[in-house]
């Protein structure tokens, strides 16, 4: 196991201490569990959006959906509904 040092805000330290006391566990165990859950949650969020985009692309390919030929030039207009090239 790697030993590391971590600076946390005072309020977070209080929550860690309270949780450790309530669960009769060490602060280190509470921090490890919180990190594991947090990392798992973040990892899931990152892949979920990518998976959705891949599914949309797959549906487009299956249904032979074609986008506009000028999508690179008018990207902002299609995405945001505004032609930013006319802004002065």
Phi and psi restraints in degrees (range 20) as a CNS / XPLOR table:
assign (resid 1 and name C) (resid 2 and name N)
       (resid 2 and name CA) (resid 2 and name C) 1.0 -87.0 20.0 2
assign (resid 2 and name N) (resid 2 and name CA)
       (resid 2 and name C) (resid 3 and name N) 1.0 132.6 20.0 2
assign (resid 2 and name C) (resid 3 and name N)
       (resid 3 and name CA) (resid 3 and name C) 1.0 -92.6 20.0 2
assign (resid 3 and name N) (resid 3 and name CA)
       (resid 3 and name C) (resid 4 and name N) 1.0 131.0 20.0 2
assign (resid 3 and name C) (resid 4 and name N)
       (resid 4 and name CA) (resid 4 and name C) 1.0 -141.3 20.0 2
assign (resid 4 and name N) (resid 4 and name CA)
       (resid 4 and name C) (resid 5 and name N) 1.0 160.8 20.0 2
assign (resid 4 and name C) (resid 5 and name N)
       (resid 5 and name CA) (resid 5 and name C) 1.0 -113.2 20.0 2
assign (resid 5 and name N) (resid 5 and name CA)
       (resid 5 and name C) (resid 6 and name N) 1.0 142.2 20.0 2
assign (resid 5 and name C) (resid 6 and name N)
       (resid 6 and name CA) (resid 6 and name C) 1.0 -139.7 20.0 2
assign (resid 6 and name N) (resid 6 and name CA)
       (resid 6 and name C) (resid 7 and name N) 1.0 129.4 20.0 2
assign (resid 6 and name C) (resid 7 and name N)
       (resid 7 and name CA) (resid 7 and name C) 1.0 -92.5 20.0 2
assign (resid 7 and name N) (resid 7 and name CA)
       (resid 7 and name C) (resid 8 and name N) 1.0 128.4 20.0 2
assign (resid 7 and name C) (resid 8 and name N)
       (resid 8 and name CA) (resid 8 and name C) 1.0 -128.0 20.0 2
assign (resid 8 and name N) (resid 8 and name CA)
       (resid 8 and name C) (resid 9 and name N) 1.0 150.1 20.0 2
assign (resid 8 and name C) (resid 9 and name N)
       (resid 9 and name CA) (resid 9 and name C) 1.0 -63.0 20.0 2
assign (resid 9 and name N) (resid 9 and name CA)
       (resid 9 and name C) (resid 10 and name N) 1.0 154.1 20.0 2
assign (resid 9 and name C) (resid 10 and name N)
       (resid 10 and name CA) (resid 10 and name C) 1.0 -55.2 20.0 2
assign (resid 10 and name N) (resid 10 and name CA)
       (resid 10 and name C) (resid 11 and name N) 1.0 -43.1 20.0 2
assign (resid 10 and name C) (resid 11 and name N)
       (resid 11 and name CA) (resid 11 and name C) 1.0 -62.5 20.0 2
assign (resid 11 and name N) (resid 11 and name CA)
       (resid 11 and name C) (resid 12 and name N) 1.0 -38.9 20.0 2
assign (resid 11 and name C) (resid 12 and name N)
       (resid 12 and name CA) (resid 12 and name C) 1.0 -67.7 20.0 2
assign (resid 12 and name N) (resid 12 and name CA)
       (resid 12 and name C) (resid 13 and name N) 1.0 -38.7 20.0 2
assign (resid 12 and name C) (resid 13 and name N)
       (resid 13 and name CA) (resid 13 and name C) 1.0 -59.0 20.0 2
assign (resid 13 and name N) (resid 13 and name CA)
       (resid 13 and name C) (resid 14 and name N) 1.0 -42.4 20.0 2
assign (resid 13 and name C) (resid 14 and name N)
       (resid 14 and name CA) (resid 14 and name C) 1.0 -62.1 20.0 2
assign (resid 14 and name N) (resid 14 and name CA)
       (resid 14 and name C) (resid 15 and name N) 1.0 -42.5 20.0 2
assign (resid 14 and name C) (resid 15 and name N)
       (resid 15 and name CA) (resid 15 and name C) 1.0 -64.9 20.0 2
assign (resid 15 and name N) (resid 15 and name CA)
       (resid 15 and name C) (resid 16 and name N) 1.0 -38.8 20.0 2
assign (resid 15 and name C) (resid 16 and name N)
       (resid 16 and name CA) (resid 16 and name C) 1.0 -63.8 20.0 2
assign (resid 16 and name N) (resid 16 and name CA)
       (resid 16 and name C) (resid 17 and name N) 1.0 -45.4 20.0 2
assign (resid 16 and name C) (resid 17 and name N)
       (resid 17 and name CA) (resid 17 and name C) 1.0 -62.8 20.0 2
assign (resid 17 and name N) (resid 17 and name CA)
       (resid 17 and name C) (resid 18 and name N) 1.0 -46.4 20.0 2
assign (resid 17 and name C) (resid 18 and name N)
       (resid 18 and name CA) (resid 18 and name C) 1.0 -60.6 20.0 2
assign (resid 18 and name N) (resid 18 and name CA)
       (resid 18 and name C) (resid 19 and name N) 1.0 -43.8 20.0 2
assign (resid 18 and name C) (resid 19 and name N)
       (resid 19 and name CA) (resid 19 and name C) 1.0 -65.9 20.0 2
assign (resid 19 and name N) (resid 19 and name CA)
       (resid 19 and name C) (resid 20 and name N) 1.0 -42.3 20.0 2
assign (resid 19 and name C) (resid 20 and name N)
       (resid 20 and name CA) (resid 20 and name C) 1.0 -61.6 20.0 2
assign (resid 20 and name N) (resid 20 and name CA)
       (resid 20 and name C) (resid 21 and name N) 1.0 -43.4 20.0 2
assign (resid 20 and name C) (resid 21 and name N)
       (resid 21 and name CA) (resid 21 and name C) 1.0 -65.1 20.0 2
assign (resid 21 and name N) (resid 21 and name CA)
       (resid 21 and name C) (resid 22 and name N) 1.0 -45.0 20.0 2
assign (resid 21 and name C) (resid 22 and name N)
       (resid 22 and name CA) (resid 22 and name C) 1.0 -63.6 20.0 2
assign (resid 22 and name N) (resid 22 and name CA)
       (resid 22 and name C) (resid 23 and name N) 1.0 -33.5 20.0 2
assign (resid 22 and name C) (resid 23 and name N)
       (resid 23 and name CA) (resid 23 and name C) 1.0 -99.4 20.0 2
assign (resid 23 and name N) (resid 23 and name CA)
       (resid 23 and name C) (resid 24 and name N) 1.0 1.0 20.0 2
assign (resid 23 and name C) (resid 24 and name N)
       (resid 24 and name CA) (resid 24 and name C) 1.0 54.7 20.0 2
assign (resid 24 and name N) (resid 24 and name CA)
       (resid 24 and name C) (resid 25 and name N) 1.0 47.8 20.0 2
assign (resid 24 and name C) (resid 25 and name N)
       (resid 25 and name CA) (resid 25 and name C) 1.0 -129.4 20.0 2
assign (resid 25 and name N) (resid 25 and name CA)
       (resid 25 and name C) (resid 26 and name N) 1.0 165.0 20.0 2
assign (resid 25 and name C) (resid 26 and name N)
       (resid 26 and name CA) (resid 26 and name C) 1.0 -76.6 20.0 2
assign (resid 26 and name N) (resid 26 and name CA)
       (resid 26 and name C) (resid 27 and name N) 1.0 158.4 20.0 2
assign (resid 26 and name C) (resid 27 and name N)
       (resid 27 and name CA) (resid 27 and name C) 1.0 -59.8 20.0 2
assign (resid 27 and name N) (resid 27 and name CA)
       (resid 27 and name C) (resid 28 and name N) 1.0 -40.4 20.0 2
assign (resid 27 and name C) (resid 28 and name N)
       (resid 28 and name CA) (resid 28 and name C) 1.0 -59.8 20.0 2
assign (resid 28 and name N) (resid 28 and name CA)
       (resid 28 and name C) (resid 29 and name N) 1.0 -42.1 20.0 2
assign (resid 28 and name C) (resid 29 and name N)
       (resid 29 and name CA) (resid 29 and name C) 1.0 -65.1 20.0 2
assign (resid 29 and name N) (resid 29 and name CA)
       (resid 29 and name C) (resid 30 and name N) 1.0 -41.0 20.0 2
assign (resid 29 and name C) (resid 30 and name N)
       (resid 30 and name CA) (resid 30 and name C) 1.0 -62.8 20.0 2
assign (resid 30 and name N) (resid 30 and name CA)
       (resid 30 and name C) (resid 31 and name N) 1.0 -44.7 20.0 2
assign (resid 30 and name C) (resid 31 and name N)
       (resid 31 and name CA) (resid 31 and name C) 1.0 -64.7 20.0 2
assign (resid 31 and name N) (resid 31 and name CA)
       (resid 31 and name C) (resid 32 and name N) 1.0 -44.0 20.0 2
assign (resid 31 and name C) (resid 32 and name N)
       (resid 32 and name CA) (resid 32 and name C) 1.0 -60.2 20.0 2
assign (resid 32 and name N) (resid 32 and name CA)
       (resid 32 and name C) (resid 33 and name N) 1.0 -45.4 20.0 2
assign (resid 32 and name C) (resid 33 and name N)
       (resid 33 and name CA) (resid 33 and name C) 1.0 -62.9 20.0 2
assign (resid 33 and name N) (resid 33 and name CA)
       (resid 33 and name C) (resid 34 and name N) 1.0 -43.6 20.0 2
assign (resid 33 and name C) (resid 34 and name N)
       (resid 34 and name CA) (resid 34 and name C) 1.0 -62.9 20.0 2
assign (resid 34 and name N) (resid 34 and name CA)
       (resid 34 and name C) (resid 35 and name N) 1.0 -41.5 20.0 2
assign (resid 34 and name C) (resid 35 and name N)
       (resid 35 and name CA) (resid 35 and name C) 1.0 -64.6 20.0 2
assign (resid 35 and name N) (resid 35 and name CA)
       (resid 35 and name C) (resid 36 and name N) 1.0 -43.5 20.0 2
assign (resid 35 and name C) (resid 36 and name N)
       (resid 36 and name CA) (resid 36 and name C) 1.0 -59.9 20.0 2
assign (resid 36 and name N) (resid 36 and name CA)
       (resid 36 and name C) (resid 37 and name N) 1.0 -47.1 20.0 2
assign (resid 36 and name C) (resid 37 and name N)
       (resid 37 and name CA) (resid 37 and name C) 1.0 -66.3 20.0 2
assign (resid 37 and name N) (resid 37 and name CA)
       (resid 37 and name C) (resid 38 and name N) 1.0 -40.7 20.0 2
assign (resid 37 and name C) (resid 38 and name N)
       (resid 38 and name CA) (resid 38 and name C) 1.0 -65.5 20.0 2
assign (resid 38 and name N) (resid 38 and name CA)
       (resid 38 and name C) (resid 39 and name N) 1.0 -43.8 20.0 2
assign (resid 38 and name C) (resid 39 and name N)
       (resid 39 and name CA) (resid 39 and name C) 1.0 -64.3 20.0 2
assign (resid 39 and name N) (resid 39 and name CA)
       (resid 39 and name C) (resid 40 and name N) 1.0 -43.1 20.0 2
assign (resid 39 and name C) (resid 40 and name N)
       (resid 40 and name CA) (resid 40 and name C) 1.0 -61.5 20.0 2
assign (resid 40 and name N) (resid 40 and name CA)
       (resid 40 and name C) (resid 41 and name N) 1.0 -41.1 20.0 2
assign (resid 40 and name C) (resid 41 and name N)
       (resid 41 and name CA) (resid 41 and name C) 1.0 -65.0 20.0 2
assign (resid 41 and name N) (resid 41 and name CA)
       (resid 41 and name C) (resid 42 and name N) 1.0 -44.5 20.0 2
assign (resid 41 and name C) (resid 42 and name N)
       (resid 42 and name CA) (resid 42 and name C) 1.0 -65.4 20.0 2
assign (resid 42 and name N) (resid 42 and name CA)
       (resid 42 and name C) (resid 43 and name N) 1.0 -42.3 20.0 2
assign (resid 42 and name C) (resid 43 and name N)
       (resid 43 and name CA) (resid 43 and name C) 1.0 -62.8 20.0 2
assign (resid 43 and name N) (resid 43 and name CA)
       (resid 43 and name C) (resid 44 and name N) 1.0 -40.2 20.0 2
assign (resid 43 and name C) (resid 44 and name N)
       (resid 44 and name CA) (resid 44 and name C) 1.0 -66.5 20.0 2
assign (resid 44 and name N) (resid 44 and name CA)
       (resid 44 and name C) (resid 45 and name N) 1.0 -40.0 20.0 2
assign (resid 44 and name C) (resid 45 and name N)
       (resid 45 and name CA) (resid 45 and name C) 1.0 -63.5 20.0 2
assign (resid 45 and name N) (resid 45 and name CA)
       (resid 45 and name C) (resid 46 and name N) 1.0 -41.6 20.0 2
assign (resid 45 and name C) (resid 46 and name N)
       (resid 46 and name CA) (resid 46 and name C) 1.0 -64.7 20.0 2
assign (resid 46 and name N) (resid 46 and name CA)
       (resid 46 and name C) (resid 47 and name N) 1.0 -40.1 20.0 2
assign (resid 46 and name C) (resid 47 and name N)
       (resid 47 and name CA) (resid 47 and name C) 1.0 -82.7 20.0 2
assign (resid 47 and name N) (resid 47 and name CA)
       (resid 47 and name C) (resid 48 and name N) 1.0 -25.8 20.0 2
assign (resid 47 and name C) (resid 48 and name N)
       (resid 48 and name CA) (resid 48 and name C) 1.0 -62.2 20.0 2
assign (resid 48 and name N) (resid 48 and name CA)
       (resid 48 and name C) (resid 49 and name N) 1.0 -46.1 20.0 2
assign (resid 48 and name C) (resid 49 and name N)
       (resid 49 and name CA) (resid 49 and name C) 1.0 -67.4 20.0 2
assign (resid 49 and name N) (resid 49 and name CA)
       (resid 49 and name C) (resid 50 and name N) 1.0 -37.4 20.0 2
assign (resid 49 and name C) (resid 50 and name N)
       (resid 50 and name CA) (resid 50 and name C) 1.0 -66.1 20.0 2
assign (resid 50 and name N) (resid 50 and name CA)
       (resid 50 and name C) (resid 51 and name N) 1.0 -39.7 20.0 2
assign (resid 50 and name C) (resid 51 and name N)
       (resid 51 and name CA) (resid 51 and name C) 1.0 -63.9 20.0 2
assign (resid 51 and name N) (resid 51 and name CA)
       (resid 51 and name C) (resid 52 and name N) 1.0 -39.1 20.0 2
assign (resid 51 and name C) (resid 52 and name N)
       (resid 52 and name CA) (resid 52 and name C) 1.0 -64.5 20.0 2
assign (resid 52 and name N) (resid 52 and name CA)
       (resid 52 and name C) (resid 53 and name N) 1.0 -44.0 20.0 2
assign (resid 52 and name C) (resid 53 and name N)
       (resid 53 and name CA) (resid 53 and name C) 1.0 -62.2 20.0 2
assign (resid 53 and name N) (resid 53 and name CA)
       (resid 53 and name C) (resid 54 and name N) 1.0 -40.0 20.0 2
assign (resid 53 and name C) (resid 54 and name N)
       (resid 54 and name CA) (resid 54 and name C) 1.0 -65.4 20.0 2
assign (resid 54 and name N) (resid 54 and name CA)
       (resid 54 and name C) (resid 55 and name N) 1.0 -38.2 20.0 2
assign (resid 54 and name C) (resid 55 and name N)
       (resid 55 and name CA) (resid 55 and name C) 1.0 -65.5 20.0 2
assign (resid 55 and name N) (resid 55 and name CA)
       (resid 55 and name C) (resid 56 and name N) 1.0 -40.8 20.0 2
assign (resid 55 and name C) (resid 56 and name N)
       (resid 56 and name CA) (resid 56 and name C) 1.0 -63.3 20.0 2
assign (resid 56 and name N) (resid 56 and name CA)
       (resid 56 and name C) (resid 57 and name N) 1.0 -43.6 20.0 2
assign (resid 56 and name C) (resid 57 and name N)
       (resid 57 and name CA) (resid 57 and name C) 1.0 -62.9 20.0 2
assign (resid 57 and name N) (resid 57 and name CA)
       (resid 57 and name C) (resid 58 and name N) 1.0 -39.9 20.0 2
assign (resid 57 and name C) (resid 58 and name N)
       (resid 58 and name CA) (resid 58 and name C) 1.0 -63.5 20.0 2
assign (resid 58 and name N) (resid 58 and name CA)
       (resid 58 and name C) (resid 59 and name N) 1.0 -42.8 20.0 2
assign (resid 58 and name C) (resid 59 and name N)
       (resid 59 and name CA) (resid 59 and name C) 1.0 -61.9 20.0 2
assign (resid 59 and name N) (resid 59 and name CA)
       (resid 59 and name C) (resid 60 and name N) 1.0 -40.4 20.0 2
assign (resid 59 and name C) (resid 60 and name N)
       (resid 60 and name CA) (resid 60 and name C) 1.0 -62.5 20.0 2
assign (resid 60 and name N) (resid 60 and name CA)
       (resid 60 and name C) (resid 61 and name N) 1.0 -39.8 20.0 2
assign (resid 60 and name C) (resid 61 and name N)
       (resid 61 and name CA) (resid 61 and name C) 1.0 -68.6 20.0 2
assign (resid 61 and name N) (resid 61 and name CA)
       (resid 61 and name C) (resid 62 and name N) 1.0 -44.8 20.0 2
assign (resid 61 and name C) (resid 62 and name N)
       (resid 62 and name CA) (resid 62 and name C) 1.0 -60.9 20.0 2
assign (resid 62 and name N) (resid 62 and name CA)
       (resid 62 and name C) (resid 63 and name N) 1.0 -42.9 20.0 2
assign (resid 62 and name C) (resid 63 and name N)
       (resid 63 and name CA) (resid 63 and name C) 1.0 -90.0 20.0 2
assign (resid 63 and name N) (resid 63 and name CA)
       (resid 63 and name C) (resid 64 and name N) 1.0 6.3 20.0 2
assign (resid 63 and name C) (resid 64 and name N)
       (resid 64 and name CA) (resid 64 and name C) 1.0 53.0 20.0 2
assign (resid 64 and name N) (resid 64 and name CA)
       (resid 64 and name C) (resid 65 and name N) 1.0 43.8 20.0 2
assign (resid 64 and name C) (resid 65 and name N)
       (resid 65 and name CA) (resid 65 and name C) 1.0 -78.9 20.0 2
assign (resid 65 and name N) (resid 65 and name CA)
       (resid 65 and name C) (resid 66 and name N) 1.0 132.6 20.0 2
assign (resid 65 and name C) (resid 66 and name N)
       (resid 66 and name CA) (resid 66 and name C) 1.0 -118.5 20.0 2
assign (resid 66 and name N) (resid 66 and name CA)
       (resid 66 and name C) (resid 67 and name N) 1.0 138.2 20.0 2
assign (resid 66 and name C) (resid 67 and name N)
       (resid 67 and name CA) (resid 67 and name C) 1.0 -88.6 20.0 2
assign (resid 67 and name N) (resid 67 and name CA)
       (resid 67 and name C) (resid 68 and name N) 1.0 176.6 20.0 2
assign (resid 67 and name C) (resid 68 and name N)
       (resid 68 and name CA) (resid 68 and name C) 1.0 -66.4 20.0 2
assign (resid 68 and name N) (resid 68 and name CA)
       (resid 68 and name C) (resid 69 and name N) 1.0 146.5 20.0 2
assign (resid 68 and name C) (resid 69 and name N)
       (resid 69 and name CA) (resid 69 and name C) 1.0 -71.8 20.0 2
assign (resid 69 and name N) (resid 69 and name CA)
       (resid 69 and name C) (resid 70 and name N) 1.0 -20.8 20.0 2
assign (resid 69 and name C) (resid 70 and name N)
       (resid 70 and name CA) (resid 70 and name C) 1.0 -100.4 20.0 2
assign (resid 70 and name N) (resid 70 and name CA)
       (resid 70 and name C) (resid 71 and name N) 1.0 25.1 20.0 2
assign (resid 70 and name C) (resid 71 and name N)
       (resid 71 and name CA) (resid 71 and name C) 1.0 -63.2 20.0 2
assign (resid 71 and name N) (resid 71 and name CA)
       (resid 71 and name C) (resid 72 and name N) 1.0 -30.6 20.0 2
assign (resid 71 and name C) (resid 72 and name N)
       (resid 72 and name CA) (resid 72 and name C) 1.0 -69.6 20.0 2
assign (resid 72 and name N) (resid 72 and name CA)
       (resid 72 and name C) (resid 73 and name N) 1.0 -44.6 20.0 2
assign (resid 72 and name C) (resid 73 and name N)
       (resid 73 and name CA) (resid 73 and name C) 1.0 -69.8 20.0 2
assign (resid 73 and name N) (resid 73 and name CA)
       (resid 73 and name C) (resid 74 and name N) 1.0 -34.4 20.0 2
assign (resid 73 and name C) (resid 74 and name N)
       (resid 74 and name CA) (resid 74 and name C) 1.0 -111.3 20.0 2
assign (resid 74 and name N) (resid 74 and name CA)
       (resid 74 and name C) (resid 75 and name N) 1.0 28.7 20.0 2
assign (resid 74 and name C) (resid 75 and name N)
       (resid 75 and name CA) (resid 75 and name C) 1.0 -52.6 20.0 2
assign (resid 75 and name N) (resid 75 and name CA)
       (resid 75 and name C) (resid 76 and name N) 1.0 -52.0 20.0 2
assign (resid 75 and name C) (resid 76 and name N)
       (resid 76 and name CA) (resid 76 and name C) 1.0 -61.8 20.0 2
assign (resid 76 and name N) (resid 76 and name CA)
       (resid 76 and name C) (resid 77 and name N) 1.0 -40.0 20.0 2
assign (resid 76 and name C) (resid 77 and name N)
       (resid 77 and name CA) (resid 77 and name C) 1.0 -64.4 20.0 2
assign (resid 77 and name N) (resid 77 and name CA)
       (resid 77 and name C) (resid 78 and name N) 1.0 -44.3 20.0 2
assign (resid 77 and name C) (resid 78 and name N)
       (resid 78 and name CA) (resid 78 and name C) 1.0 -69.9 20.0 2
assign (resid 78 and name N) (resid 78 and name CA)
       (resid 78 and name C) (resid 79 and name N) 1.0 -39.1 20.0 2
assign (resid 78 and name C) (resid 79 and name N)
       (resid 79 and name CA) (resid 79 and name C) 1.0 -76.8 20.0 2
assign (resid 79 and name N) (resid 79 and name CA)
       (resid 79 and name C) (resid 80 and name N) 1.0 -44.9 20.0 2
assign (resid 79 and name C) (resid 80 and name N)
       (resid 80 and name CA) (resid 80 and name C) 1.0 -108.1 20.0 2
assign (resid 80 and name N) (resid 80 and name CA)
       (resid 80 and name C) (resid 81 and name N) 1.0 -5.6 20.0 2
assign (resid 80 and name C) (resid 81 and name N)
       (resid 81 and name CA) (resid 81 and name C) 1.0 75.5 20.0 2
assign (resid 81 and name N) (resid 81 and name CA)
       (resid 81 and name C) (resid 82 and name N) 1.0 21.6 20.0 2
assign (resid 81 and name C) (resid 82 and name N)
       (resid 82 and name CA) (resid 82 and name C) 1.0 -143.0 20.0 2
assign (resid 82 and name N) (resid 82 and name CA)
       (resid 82 and name C) (resid 83 and name N) 1.0 140.9 20.0 2
assign (resid 82 and name C) (resid 83 and name N)
       (resid 83 and name CA) (resid 83 and name C) 1.0 -91.6 20.0 2
assign (resid 83 and name N) (resid 83 and name CA)
       (resid 83 and name C) (resid 84 and name N) 1.0 98.8 20.0 2
assign (resid 83 and name C) (resid 84 and name N)
       (resid 84 and name CA) (resid 84 and name C) 1.0 -72.3 20.0 2
assign (resid 84 and name N) (resid 84 and name CA)
       (resid 84 and name C) (resid 85 and name N) 1.0 -16.5 20.0 2
assign (resid 84 and name C) (resid 85 and name N)
       (resid 85 and name CA) (resid 85 and name C) 1.0 -70.7 20.0 2
assign (resid 85 and name N) (resid 85 and name CA)
       (resid 85 and name C) (resid 86 and name N) 1.0 -16.5 20.0 2
assign (resid 85 and name C) (resid 86 and name N)
       (resid 86 and name CA) (resid 86 and name C) 1.0 -91.5 20.0 2
assign (resid 86 and name N) (resid 86 and name CA)
       (resid 86 and name C) (resid 87 and name N) 1.0 -1.1 20.0 2
assign (resid 86 and name C) (resid 87 and name N)
       (resid 87 and name CA) (resid 87 and name C) 1.0 -73.6 20.0 2
assign (resid 87 and name N) (resid 87 and name CA)
       (resid 87 and name C) (resid 88 and name N) 1.0 139.3 20.0 2
